[in-house]
């Protein structure tokens, strides 16, 4: 029995040595990918911090330089065997390292698979904001633009001649319908709360005038268009 145990131990040790030798063979001679990412600020990032892709460490921050152009160049190094995560479709941002809120890391996120690898010594643009924060900012700006657009439409109606008011309202509601369908919940709620009541006053006033003139079809058409807006 003692001899058998020695054989098992010897076999395990031999397997470990072979596996280690194979790993060294695969990585020997491979030049790591090394490039720089420009940031407006580094938010506490330091030399030696990690480069993270899909919650896994794939590289390391090798150096941080503040340039005469008032930007930080963060030099990172990624082993050649893992460099597929850094391509022309990669986005780079700084955030808290997984499991360590007081430590920062450079995160890589792919906007789409594939693409050319980032060349050694290249400089790529990064962001201190996470993709989620960037998306939220863009969406907020979109909402503000949409709201201003609707207010401008309402002002435009105020200036059109009475003879053109009917078509102006029809055109406005058609545009608003399209905006509401693509604006998202928050913007939709804002438009319905602040803009539709103003529009409803004009629709009702013009509808009453049309009915007085015997133009029931036009009045019903306006009311139908407005009803669609309310139902979105």
Secondary structure, DSSP 8 states (H G I E B T S, - for coil): -HHHHHHHHHHHHHHHHHHHHHHHHHHTT---EEEEEEES--TT--TT-EEEETTEEEEEEEEEEE-TTS-EEEEEEE-GGGGGGSBTTEEEEEEEETTEEEEEEEEEEESSS---B--TT-EEE-BSS-HHHHHHHHHHHHHHHHHHHHHHHHHHHHHS-GGGHHHHHHHHHHHHHHHHHHS-HHHHHHIIIIIHHHHHHHHHHHHHHHHHTT-HHHHHHHHHHHHHHHH-
